[in-house]
Amino acid sequence: MALIVHKYGGTSMGSVERIRNVAQRVAKWHRAGHRLVVVPSAMSGETNRLIGLARELQAQPDPRELDMIASTGEQVSVGLLAIALKAIGVDAVSYAGWQVPIRTDDAFTKARIASIDDARVRADLEAGRVVIVTGFQGVDPAGHITTLGRGGSDTSAVAVAAAMGAEECLIYTDVDGVYTTDPRIVPEARRLARITFEEMLEMASLGSKVLQIRSVEFAGKYKVRTRVLSSLTPPDIPLAEEMASGTLITFEEAQTMEQAVISGIAFARDEAKITVMNVPDRPGVAYQILGPVAEANVDVDMIIQNQSVNGMTDFSFTVSRAEYQKALDVLGGSVRPKLGAGDIVGDPKIAKVSVVGIGMRSHVGIASRMFRTLSEEGINIQMISTSEIKISVVIEDKYLELAVRALHKAFDLEQPVG
Amino acid sequence: MALIVHKYGGTSMGSVERIRNVAQRVAKWHRAGHRLVVVPSAMSGETNRLIGLARELQAQPDPRELDMIASTGEQVSVGLLAIALKAIGVDAVSYAGWQVPIRTDDAFTKARIASIDDARVRADLEAGRVVIVTGFQGVDPAGHITTLGRGGSDTSAVAVAAAMGAEECLIYTDVDGVYTTDPRIVPEARRLARITFEEMLEMASLGSKVLQIRSVEFAGKYKVRTRVLSSLTPPDIPLAEEMASGTLITFEEAQTMEQAVISGIAFARDEAKITVMNVPDRPGVAYQILGPVAEANVDVDMIIQNQSVNGMTDFSFTVSRAEYQKALDVLGGSVRPKLGAGDIVGDPKIAKVSVVGIGMRSHVGIASRMFRTLSEEGINIQMISTSEIKISVVIEDKYLELAVRALHKAFDLEQPVG
């Protein structure tokens, strides 16, 4: 039968009762004849508790020691899940990342997986055991424990699925799939039965926090069939019914069904924008502005530079609101004088709304429909940026919900695809 | 300068504030020029919390998985202590047992240390770092995590000290040394400046829970100079003063000072005694009785069999009160009929009191003074057992405190040794 990887989030592992539920679900798959590798996260709140202890001792703890501490949350989870499985008669064995081993580089707290040796896991599977592997962590060439950064368990699961050639990687989470937009804002939001890898990438990076973006990249790179499912369905729900739920991330555009033009409306709150005015239009300017910002560890999201007029242009970008002041300080300090630029202006009260859909490649008029919809609601567009499969606009943050609802309706997203 | 091993108990590591205190004490030793290896326990309560989670899932969890879970408490501790040291400018690095590696057998939850490879630790020490190693755990030949059982961090510390030829192993705990008896029962109880290894062994196994008995055995086997110290003194107390506190476990009888005849009064509450009456006096009988008891995982303490009369004898032993009924069930079930023995009688309300002292080897009259003292207090002696350096008696449990106080006084233990 098939080799399947399951991944369970921290909420699913959040209590003894919930761990029992996970065990029942895994047992159901195992008893149906599948070979199972399970990657559970730390119990919810545990990683934060551990990192909190470390930060009480030192504001910027040593990253290697932080990984030593933070990696224990998943180690507890794998042991508990193995015990829960044995308690219901399913043979199981747990491994920490270093035991598999899952080899990474030595970038503590944000390591990248280099390789996975699956011999040990495969031997256990062949002996009929469910194998439980810690997410979020690995071991570097010198034998130090590393972690992959927040949400890294998704990446671990997809990486294990890729390394072992698993038929499918099932990501169980506390939502039941990917929606056309956030149902808390648009009650009519609809679950997508499938989404392409490229769309998922845009949705994830734009704030639909269903899957960690790196895991989606990994799934794309190694063509891992990945499905997002709810861990809140009854654990004994029939397999076929369980598989029909959730959202499948595919690597081909649907052939047999009409593809919706737009898959969903993504958005990001708590953004801020910064514009450096009157920048000389010459090579290297973008780097001179963003280099120091990146060095200050400020993540930049949208970047926009328009056609220059009289050799001068305006250079804009967005950052998360929490890093707005830091970015302004960097630019105001050394960058502006060196650049010979004009004023630096910013606005910490903006939001970003995007329409995403692989279908827009072959459909004209998506942008104009989006802009008309916003205009009819009286929402001013401050910035625009586009890619092959998405159009993003920056608007005043107070209009965010209104914009998302209006766009969801304008693109008929509440209607099932026919 | 000297290579010193420090061990800190769970109470000493129980909060961020206390971990800071430990770091300050370690830093003081490091700055005095010593090379330091530190073995901290899990934060107090943590190991119980983790094992409690496992037992909620299954009453008898798989031992391998239990070790996977329980070993994380110490891993968190070593990381936190490394961060606390770095926060005050002392370079430090932490290792889990498998990283050192500390190699053990595969007896999960009660593994024995087989060997310790000190190359990695030594390299860090030479680079000027404090090295922090998880107590309580190691790795078996197949690469599984093992634990050494309760109190195993003491054993880890002594084993590391032995493997590295450390000058001394300092066990910091929440008492300031070994006392002539429990000060909660006898306020005049006096701290012993030194105690021989053999006496410590008797004191530890008899219920003076200062050091885990296996760590004392280890210290004896490898002649590790071990000192029990309080972690409650101010961390910046001068080194000489700190060394003068606590109790040193020595391997030679004192040459230059008068040795007290008796070092202390040990005791064990919550014991129970069982006697199998009219046992045929023939080879193999003791095994026929205690074999099934041991198989039921009941720990037996004292064992007494007196001279037989007319080919029949009575066979008695003591167990912890919690296991009294279990032991009775085992004996009443299959053992008695097979043995052709008489009644089985027991008493779950007894206590054991012992006088311990290497000096008694060369002094007559210790036993008679002990028995006279108890007689003068009207305390009946139910059973007697002796070794080279201790005499133990079983008495009714309600007389325990009275007996300990009377013996402490009768042997002049409140007086400093002159």
Interface residues (C-beta under 8 A of the other chain):
Chain A: V16 I19 R20 L50 L53 A54 E56 L57 Q58 P61 D62 R64 E65 L66 M68 I69 S71 T72 Q75 V76 V78 G79 L80 A82 I83 A84 K86 A87 V93 S94 A96 W98 Q99 G143 H144 I145
Chain B: V16 I19 R20 L50 L53 A54 E56 L57 Q58 P61 D62 R64 E65 L66 M68 I69 S71 T72 Q75 V76 V78 G79 L80 A82 I83 A84 K86 A87 V93 S94 A96 W98 Q99 G143 H144 I145
